[in-house]
């Protein structure tokens, strides 16, 4: 059996779940709610083909003129002005009023495709065509005219269709049965935030692992949020990194191994933030770049804590990025994009994610676990050493579900000793290493963490 040849769409995440892209010379129906990103998806498919894959493309628009299209696409990083006429053609079709005009557009597509040896075609949208035709005529036009042009000219084609919110069928309902693939873009609401979902209802030659994927539109176009798999690349290194707390380093057998993920968990006030800050500051002193992401405290408050610890913040700030952000402002897909940009733009060697409790309160259980797990897996793939903090009292019997992805677990809690409340610390887990299993005492002295 001949292997199916795939065409890359240039949409990050989408080509990954499609095992390389959509099948060459196929016709895909892209339907979606108003504002869901259909035109952006189609334009990115054409732009990527012309710019990166040597595949000239044609974009036929029944919705906007050339200047509007070029202007709108520039806002998301698709500069069609840079494409040569031999690589891209835009066909305006704003004045279609009858079947004769429709035939003229079909002829124009055929002639243009032949002139530039086009390999990709987008028609935006066929809803305008459907309005002119009866159901039998729609089937005839799509099957006889468009299919004939696309298949005979070797065009990989995306047909865009508008889909009213609440509708269960696309157009007359026959369109889905004529094409090779059907993709539906949906606009939904998540705790008051707009969320975009992509569903693949049908796709020849591809097995899709999930029924729906969140996607976002950035200043670089469409990006699909694909949950990372546990077998993602990245491993723990042999090199040990100091936590900045000598006694804790001894308990860990010399410090945290480079590229590891550490969960520091305990009730409020046990010292999680102090340990995390010491870990960060030690990295900066060693010449590393560090990011501290907090969901609980403001950046200014954290800077004040560093000053109270008697460190010169001015000498630290070049290699320290403190980010304070509320998870209420982000869907899981936007959250992952936010985290990815931190890695790509700052390139931290050490990373703290402080306040997982706020993340857990905001998202449902499954979404929280997925977001946190993806943070950890992406960091491991980048070789970043991570410390995450949570409010669970692990020694008191509470369960931290993230413990399965943590290489190291440091537990903090309070104990009453006579008339005093004492802080306690122990190492519950250190993957691949022996560690101190004793319960130790911990306190703060002159802004530093002391363990004995």
N, C-alpha and C positions, 0 to 999 in steps of 0.2 A: 504494500500500500504506500502511495506517495505521501511524504510528509507535508503537512500544511505549512505554507509560507506565511509568516506573520508580518504585519506592518506596524511599526511603533507609532503610537499616537503622540508621543512627547509629553504625556500627562503623567507626572510622577505618581507612583502607586498603582495607576490603572494598568499600565503595561505589565507590571509585576503580577497582578492577580490574573491577567489574561495570558500569562506564560509567554510574553513577548509582544503582545499587541493583538489587533484584530486580523482576521484572515484576509490575505491579499485578494483583491478583486471581489470582495463581498460587499453587500449593501446592508447598512445598519440603520435602523430607525432610532433616532434619539428624541424621545418625547419628554415633556416636563412642564411643570407649573410656570406661570409667568414669573420672571426674575430668578429662576432656579439656576441659570448659568448655561443654558443650551447653546447660545451663540458663542460664548466664550470657549466652551468645549470644542465646538466645531472649528472655530478660528484657530485655536491652538493646534488642532490636528493638521490643518493646512499649513500653518506657519512653521511648525516643526519639520514637516515633510520637505518644504522648500528650502529651509535654512540649514537643516542638519542631515538630511537623508537623500538629497539629490532627487527629490520627487516633486516636480512642478504640480501646482494645485489650482483649482478654480473654486471661487466662493460665489454662489448665486444668492442674492438677497432680494426677497420680496418685502422686507421690513424697513430697510434704511438705505440711504444713498452712500456713495463712496466716501465722502468727506466725514459723514457721521460715523461710519464703520471704522475708518482709520483713526479718528479721534478717540473713540471709545476703546479701541484695542490698545492704544498707546498707554492708557491709564493702568493697564494690567501687564505692561512690559512687552506687548507684542507690537513691534514697530514695523508695520507692513511697508512703510516708505523705503526701507532698506532693501527690499526684495526687488530684483530685476524683473522686467516684463516677461522674460523667458521662463521665470520661475513661478510667477503668480499672476492671475488675472481675477479681477472683480467684475461681476456682471450685475448691473442694476436691473431689477425687474419690478419696479414699483407700480407700473401702470397696466398690469395684466387685468383685462376686463372681459375677455372672452377666450374661447378655445383656439381661435386663430392666433392670438397673441401668445398663447401657451405653446403652440407649435413653433412659433418664431424663436422663443426662448430655447426650446429643445434643439433647434437647428444651430443657434448660437453656441450652445454648450458643445455640440458635436464638432463644430468648426474650430472653436478655441482649443478644445482638447487635442485635436489633430495638429494645430499650429504650434503648440508649445510641448507636445508629447506629454500631456498631463497624466499623472498617476493617482491624483486624489481629487475628490469632488465633494463639496458640501452644498446642499440646497436648504436655504433658510427663509421661510419654512414651507413645507408642503401643505400646511393648513390653508394658506391662501389659494392653493390650487384646488384643494378639496371643495372649497366653497363654490367653485365654478362648475363642479362636476357632480353627476349622480353616482350612486354607488358602483354600478357596472362600469361607468366611464372611469372612475378612480382606479378600479382594478385593471382596466385595460391600459390606462396611461402609465401606471406604475409598472405593470408587468411587461407591456409591449414596448413602450417608449423609453422610460428611464432605465429599465433593466437592459434593454437592448443596447442603449448607448454605453452604460457603465460596463457591462460584460464584454461587449465587442471592443471597447477602447482600453480595456484593462484598468479601469478606474476603481479604486477602493472608495466607496461612497458612504457619506453620512447624510441621511434625510432627517431634517429637524421638523418636529411637529409640536404644536401647542396643545397642552392638556389642562383643561380647567380643573381647579382644585375640587376634589370629590368625584371626578369622572373615573370610571372603571374601564373605559375603552378609549382608543385613540382614533379620532376621526370617525369614519364609517365602521370601524372595527375590522375591516378586511386587510388594512395595511400591515398588521403584525404578521399575517400569514404569508405575505409575499416576500418579505425581506429575510436575510440570513441571521440577523440579530436584532434584539430590541433592548434598549437601555432607557430607563425611566429616571428622571431627576425630580426629586420632591423637595418642597419647602415645608418644614415642620417647625414646631416651637418647643423649646426645651427650657423650662423655668424662665420663660419670658425672653429667651435668646433665640434668634433665627438659626435654624440648623438645616443644612442641606444634606440630602441622602441620595445616593446613587444605587439603583437596583438593576441588576441584569436579569431580565425575564427570559431571555433566549439568546444563545450565542453559539453558532456552529463551530465545532472543533475545540471548545473550551469547557473545562469543568470548573465551576465557580465554588470556592469553599464557603462563602458567606452569602446570605440573601441580600444584605444591604451594607453599604459603606458610607461613612460620613465623608464629605469633601468640603474643601474651603476654596475661596477665590482670593488669592494674594496679589501682591504687586508684580508677581511673575506668572500669573494665570492660575489655572485649576491645579489643585494638588489633592490626591486621594489619601485619606487617613486609613492606613492598613495596619491593624494590630500586629505587633511584632511577635515572632515565634521564639520560644525558649532556646532553640538551638542556634539563635543568631550568633554571629562571630564575636569573639572576644573572650579572654580568659584572664585568670588571676596571674600576676607576675610573681617572680621570686623576690623582687626587691621589696624591702620593708620601708614604710613611710612613718615617721614619727607623728604621733597625735598632738605633740606639744605638751604632753603630760607624762613626765618620765616614768612614774609608777604605773600608769595605764599601759605604756609601751611594754614594760616588763611583764605585766599580766597577759599581754597579747603575744608574748614570745619575741618581742623586738619591734612591735608596731603593726600597723595595718598593711597588708600586702597590696602592692600597686594594682589597680584595676578591680579591687574588691568592692563589695557593697556591704555597708555596715548599718544595722538598725540599732539606734539608741532609743530605748523605750522606758518610760516611767511616768508616774503622775506629775502634775504641774508642780514646779518648784524643786524637783529633784536634781536639776543641773544639766538637763539635756542641751540647752542653748549654750551654756558655758563650755561644755565639752566640744560642741560643734564649732564654736568660735575659736577655741584653742587649736583645733585641727586646721582651720582656715589660716589663722595667723602663722602657724608653724610652716605651712606651705609657702606663704608669701616670703617669709624670712629665708626659706630655702631656694627662692628664685622662681617659684611656680606661679601660674595664673590660677585664680580661685574665684568661684562664683558661690555666693550665699543667697539662696532663694528662700524667702520666708512667706508663709501664708498667715502668720499670726501677728507679727510685729512690723512696724514701719521701718524703712531704711534708716531714718534719722534716729530712732530709738536704738537700733542695733549699733549705729556709730557711737552713740553715747555710751553704750555698754563697753565698747572697745576702748574708749577714752578712759572710762572708770577702771579698766584693767591696766592702765598706765602704759598703753602702747601709743606711739605717735601715728595717728591716723593718716597724716599727710604723707608719711613714708610708705604707707601700705596701699594707698588708693590706686596707684598705677596698675597694680596687678590684682586688685580686688574689685569685683563687681557685686554690689548688694542689690538684689531685686526683691521688692515687696509687692505682692500681687494678690488680689482676691480671686479665688476660683469661681465666684459668682459671675464673673465677666466672660467666662470662657466655656464653650462646649468642649467635649473631649477632643475633637479634631483640632480645634483652635488651640487647645492646651498643648497638644503634642507639637504643633507647629511652633508655638511660643518656646517650648523647650528645645526643639531642634535648632532654632535660630540662636539661642544662647550658646549651644555647642559650636555651631558653625561660625558665628561672628566673634566670639570671645575665646574659644578653644581652651576651656579650663582643664587643668590637670587634676584639680580637686573640686568637688562640688558638694554643697550641703543643700538638702531639701528639708527645711525646718517647718514643722507644724502640719504633719499629715492628718491630724485630727480635723482641721478645717476642711481639708480636701474630702475626707470621709463624710463629714456632716453635709457637705454640699451635694455630692454625687450619691446615687444609689450604690449599694454594695458592689454589684458587678462592674459598674462604670468606674468606681473608685479603684478597684483592684486592677482593672485594665489600664487606667491612666498611670497609676503608680508603677505597675509592672513594666509598662512601655518606657517610662522614664529610666528605670533601672537598666533595662536591656539595652536601650540606646546608649547610655553612658558606658556600659560594659563594652559595647562594640567600639566605642571611641577610645577605650583605654583609660577612662576617667575613674578616679577613686572617689567613691560616693559615701557620704554619711547622711542617713535619713532619720528623722526623729518622729516618735509617736507617743501617744499618751497612755498606752496600755501598761498596766502593772502586771508584767509577766510572772513575777515571783508570787504575786497574789492570786494567780489563777486566770487572769484575763488572757485572751488569745489575740495575737497579732498575726493576721492571715498573711501578711507580707513576709513573715519569717521564712517561708519556703524559698523565696528568691534572695534572701540575705545570706552572704557568706559568713558574716560575723553578727552576733547579737550581744549587745551590752545592756544589761538590765539594771535599772535604778529603782529604788523604792525607799520608803520611810519605815523606821522601826522605833518603837518607844523604849527608852532605856531610863528607868526610874522616872524622873520628872522631865526628861528631855526627849525631843524628837531627833533621831539621828538619821543621816542619809547613808544608804548602803549601795554598794555596787558589786556586780559580779559579771563574769563572762559566761554566757549560756552556750555560746556556739562560736567556733572558729574553724571554718572549713579547711581541711587539709593540714591542720597544725595542732600541736599540743598547746594548752593554755592553762593559766592559773584558774583553778576551780573554786578557790576560796571566796568567802564573802568578806569584802573589805569595807572599811568606813571611808566616807568622802565628805569634804567640806570645802569652803572657800576661804582663802586668806589673801588679803591685799589684791583682790580681783583675780586670783589664780585658783585653779582646781588642785586640791591637795588630797592624796589618797594614802591611807596607811592600814 
